[in-house]
């Protein structure tokens, strides 16, 4: 099987503008996850102790992370949404220390609040990752346009509190594709230029929905925007292998490999080294 079709106009090499610095996505990149939350599904609470997050950032960067995605609100199924004050309290002191300690690091902020996004961008972040695709805060698109930063547009059916109660689609691939088409038009109208697409694995999808999207992920390349995949240690892997989040690295690597073969440009991961190795293997195959 040929992994890369040189004649495919949608295979596409992309760049994103990180506050004036271009990042080339011709080779896929790794986004390391930093959760500043007590209740995230895999590493909740591990990085909340004084400066513990600095060691985690250092580790991820040393393993080759191209981006660090910092989140201060858990979005796991059934999670309670904390208020803006609490999100700011968790996020901003840590962000300031990370930027000071690692000035070359490229920081993404996982938030659905435009005020938090603006404050973080002012403090040195260069990308916003929004699970709500602007639906939780009507000012988000205008803030992204104002700062001219890349925006991760994610699909989610429902909200974290209820998204896994009974997710239903007539055709999950077509409906997610239509969602992106509509949101991209709104982003263009708002003046947003750099858009990345996240299919939202585990966000309002059944196990079958998740695997159908993974199997047909290359279909979304036709939207002509880079695709980011958030598959790391998720329940779709745990349930398939009858294992826990802590024992799901092998399944995660398998899922990452499939995603890369189908054209994904950024892997959002808990385990940077293993993701980089998956990229190296797939890239080597594509050369032959």
C-alpha positions as CSV (number, residue, x, y, z in Angstrom):
1,X,0.0,0.0,0.0
2,X,1.3,3.4,-0.9
3,X,1.2,5.8,2.0
4,X,1.7,9.0,0.1
5,X,0.3,10.0,-3.2
6,X,2.5,12.7,-4.7
7,X,-0.3,13.6,-7.2
8,X,-2.9,14.1,-4.5
9,X,-3.6,17.9,-4.3
10,X,-5.0,17.4,-0.8
11,X,-2.0,15.7,0.6
12,X,-0.7,19.2,1.2
13,X,2.2,20.7,3.0
14,X,1.1,23.4,5.4
15,X,2.6,26.1,7.6
16,X,1.1,27.8,10.5
17,X,2.0,31.3,11.7
18,X,2.9,31.3,15.4
19,X,3.0,35.0,16.2
20,X,5.3,35.8,13.4
21,X,7.3,32.5,13.3
22,X,6.3,30.0,10.7
23,X,6.1,26.3,11.6
24,X,6.4,23.9,8.7
25,X,4.0,20.9,8.9
26,X,5.4,19.0,5.9
27,X,6.7,16.6,8.6
28,X,4.0,16.0,11.2
29,X,4.5,17.7,14.6
30,X,3.9,16.6,18.2
31,X,1.8,18.7,20.7
32,X,2.5,17.7,24.2
33,X,-0.4,17.9,26.7
34,X,0.0,19.7,30.0
35,X,-3.0,19.4,32.2
36,X,-3.2,21.9,35.1
37,X,-6.4,20.2,36.4
38,X,-7.2,17.9,39.3
39,X,-9.6,15.8,37.3
40,X,-8.3,15.1,33.8
41,X,-8.9,11.5,32.8
42,X,-5.2,10.4,32.6
43,X,-2.9,12.8,34.6
44,X,-5.3,14.9,36.6
45,X,-3.5,16.5,39.6
46,X,0.0,15.3,38.7
47,X,1.2,18.7,37.6
48,X,-0.6,21.0,40.1
49,X,2.1,20.9,42.8
50,X,4.5,23.8,43.0
51,X,6.5,24.0,39.8
52,X,5.8,20.3,38.9
53,X,4.5,21.5,35.6
54,X,8.0,22.9,34.8
55,X,9.6,19.5,35.0
56,X,6.8,18.1,32.8
57,X,7.3,20.8,30.1
58,X,11.1,20.3,30.3
59,X,10.6,16.5,29.8
60,X,8.3,17.0,26.8
61,X,10.6,19.5,25.1
62,X,13.6,17.3,25.7
63,X,11.7,14.4,24.0
64,X,11.0,16.6,21.0
65,X,7.6,18.3,21.5
66,X,7.0,21.0,18.9
67,X,4.1,22.5,20.9
68,X,2.9,22.5,24.5
69,X,-0.9,22.5,24.9
70,X,-1.8,23.9,28.4
71,X,-5.3,23.3,29.7
72,X,-6.8,24.3,33.1
73,X,-10.3,23.0,32.6
74,X,-11.0,19.2,32.3
75,X,-13.2,18.3,29.3
76,X,-13.5,14.6,30.0
77,X,-17.0,13.1,29.8
78,X,-19.1,14.2,32.7
79,X,-16.6,16.8,33.9
80,X,-17.9,19.9,35.7
81,X,-16.9,23.2,33.9
82,X,-15.1,25.4,36.4
83,X,-15.7,29.2,36.3
84,X,-13.5,31.7,34.6
85,X,-11.9,32.9,37.8
86,X,-10.7,29.4,38.7
87,X,-9.4,28.7,35.2
88,X,-7.4,31.9,35.3
89,X,-6.1,31.1,38.8
90,X,-4.8,27.7,37.5
91,X,-3.5,28.8,34.2
92,X,-1.9,32.3,34.3
93,X,0.8,31.9,37.0
94,X,1.9,28.6,35.4
95,X,1.9,30.1,31.9
96,X,4.0,33.0,33.0
97,X,6.6,30.7,34.6
98,X,6.7,28.4,31.6
99,X,7.2,31.3,29.2
100,X,10.0,32.6,31.4
101,X,11.7,29.2,31.8
102,X,11.3,28.1,28.2
103,X,11.2,31.2,26.0
104,X,11.6,29.2,22.8
105,X,8.6,26.9,23.6
106,X,5.6,27.2,21.4
107,X,2.5,27.3,23.6
108,X,-1.1,26.5,22.8
109,X,-3.8,27.2,25.3
110,X,-6.8,24.8,25.6
111,X,-9.6,27.1,26.4
112,X,-13.1,28.0,25.2
113,X,-13.2,31.5,26.8
114,X,-12.1,34.5,24.7
115,X,-10.9,36.5,27.7
116,X,-8.7,33.7,28.9
117,X,-7.4,33.3,25.3
118,X,-6.6,37.0,25.0
119,X,-4.8,37.1,28.3
120,X,-2.8,34.0,27.5
121,X,-1.8,35.3,24.0
122,X,-0.6,38.6,25.7
123,X,1.5,36.5,28.0
124,X,3.3,34.6,25.3
125,X,1.0,31.8,24.0
126,X,0.8,31.6,20.3
127,X,-2.2,29.2,19.5
128,X,-5.7,28.6,20.9
129,X,-7.3,25.1,21.1
130,X,-11.0,25.4,21.6
131,X,-13.1,22.3,22.2
132,X,-16.3,24.3,21.6
133,X,-15.4,25.6,18.2
134,X,-16.6,29.1,19.3
135,X,-20.0,27.9,20.5
136,X,-19.4,28.6,24.2
137,X,-18.1,32.1,23.6
138,X,-19.3,34.2,20.7
139,X,-16.3,36.5,21.0
140,X,-13.7,33.8,20.4
141,X,-13.4,34.1,16.7
142,X,-12.9,37.9,16.8
143,X,-10.2,37.4,19.4
144,X,-8.4,34.9,17.2
145,X,-8.6,37.3,14.3
146,X,-7.3,40.2,16.4
147,X,-4.2,38.3,17.5
148,X,-3.8,36.5,14.1
149,X,-2.9,33.2,15.8
150,X,-3.6,29.6,14.7
151,X,-6.9,28.2,16.0
152,X,-7.8,24.5,16.6
153,X,-11.4,24.0,15.5
154,X,-12.8,20.9,17.2
155,X,-16.0,19.1,16.7
156,X,-18.1,18.1,19.7
157,X,-21.7,17.0,19.9
158,X,-23.2,18.4,23.1
159,X,-21.1,19.5,26.1
160,X,-18.6,17.6,28.3
161,X,-21.3,17.1,31.0
162,X,-23.6,15.3,28.6
163,X,-21.8,14.5,25.3
164,X,-21.5,10.8,25.9
165,X,-25.1,10.1,27.1
166,X,-26.5,9.2,23.7
167,X,-24.4,10.6,20.7
168,X,-26.4,10.1,17.5
169,X,-25.6,10.7,13.9
170,X,-27.2,9.7,10.6
171,X,-23.7,9.7,9.0
172,X,-20.9,10.8,11.4
173,X,-18.3,11.5,8.7
174,X,-20.6,13.7,6.6
175,X,-22.0,15.5,9.6
176,X,-18.6,16.4,11.0
177,X,-17.4,17.4,7.5
178,X,-20.5,19.7,7.2
179,X,-19.8,21.2,10.6
180,X,-16.3,22.1,9.6
181,X,-17.4,23.6,6.3
182,X,-19.9,25.9,8.2
183,X,-17.4,26.9,10.9
184,X,-14.6,27.5,8.5
185,X,-16.8,30.0,6.6
186,X,-17.6,31.8,9.9
187,X,-13.9,31.9,10.7
188,X,-13.1,33.4,7.3
189,X,-15.8,36.0,7.8
190,X,-14.3,36.9,11.1
191,X,-10.8,37.2,9.6
192,X,-9.2,34.1,10.9
193,X,-6.5,32.7,8.6
194,X,-4.7,29.8,10.3
195,X,-7.2,27.0,11.1
196,X,-6.5,23.4,12.2
197,X,-9.2,20.7,12.3
198,X,-9.7,18.4,15.2
199,X,-12.4,15.7,14.7
200,X,-13.0,15.5,18.4
201,X,-12.4,11.8,19.1
202,X,-14.4,10.9,22.2
203,X,-16.3,14.1,22.3
204,X,-19.9,13.1,21.6
205,X,-19.1,9.9,19.7
206,X,-19.7,6.3,20.3
207,X,-16.9,3.7,19.9
208,X,-18.1,3.0,16.4
209,X,-18.3,6.7,15.5
210,X,-14.7,7.2,16.7
211,X,-13.4,4.4,14.5
212,X,-15.4,5.4,11.5
213,X,-13.9,8.8,11.7
214,X,-10.4,7.4,12.2
215,X,-10.9,5.1,9.2
216,X,-12.1,7.9,7.0
217,X,-9.8,10.6,8.4
218,X,-8.2,11.2,5.0
219,X,-11.6,12.4,3.7
220,X,-11.1,15.6,5.8
221,X,-7.9,16.5,4.0
222,X,-10.2,17.7,1.2
223,X,-11.0,20.7,3.3
224,X,-7.5,21.8,2.7
225,X,-6.6,22.5,6.3
226,X,-4.1,20.6,8.5
227,X,-5.7,18.0,10.7
228,X,-4.8,17.6,14.4
229,X,-5.6,14.3,16.1
230,X,-6.3,13.9,19.8
231,X,-6.3,10.1,20.3
232,X,-3.8,9.7,23.2
233,X,-4.9,7.1,25.8
234,X,-8.6,7.8,25.1
235,X,-11.5,5.5,26.0
236,X,-11.8,4.4,22.3
237,X,-8.5,2.7,22.8
238,X,-9.1,1.5,26.4
239,X,-12.5,-0.1,25.5
240,X,-11.1,-1.8,22.3
241,X,-8.2,-3.4,24.2
242,X,-10.0,-3.9,27.5
243,X,-7.3,-1.9,29.3
244,X,-6.8,1.2,31.4
245,X,-5.6,4.7,30.4
246,X,-2.3,3.8,32.1
247,X,-1.8,0.7,30.0
248,X,-2.9,2.1,26.6
249,X,0.3,3.4,25.2
250,X,0.7,0.5,22.7
251,X,-2.8,1.0,21.4
252,X,-2.3,4.8,21.3
253,X,0.8,4.3,19.1
254,X,-1.2,2.1,16.7
255,X,-3.9,4.7,16.4
256,X,-1.3,7.4,15.9
257,X,0.3,5.4,13.1
258,X,-3.1,5.0,11.3
259,X,-3.8,8.7,11.7
260,X,-0.4,9.7,10.3
261,X,-0.9,7.4,7.3
262,X,-4.1,9.2,6.6
263,X,-2.5,12.6,6.5
264,X,-2.7,14.0,10.1
265,X,-0.2,16.9,10.6
266,X,-0.2,17.2,14.4
267,X,-0.5,14.6,17.1
268,X,-1.8,15.9,20.5
269,X,-0.3,13.4,23.0
270,X,0.6,12.6,26.6
271,X,3.7,10.6,25.5
272,X,5.9,12.7,23.3
273,X,8.8,10.3,22.6
274,X,6.5,7.5,21.4
275,X,4.6,9.8,19.1
276,X,7.9,11.1,17.6
277,X,9.0,7.6,17.0
278,X,5.7,6.8,15.2
279,X,6.2,9.8,13.0
280,X,9.8,8.7,12.2
281,X,8.6,5.3,11.1
282,X,5.8,6.6,8.9
283,X,8.0,9.2,7.4
284,X,10.6,6.6,6.5
285,X,7.9,4.5,4.8
286,X,6.8,7.6,2.8
287,X,10.3,8.0,1.4
288,X,10.3,4.6,-0.3
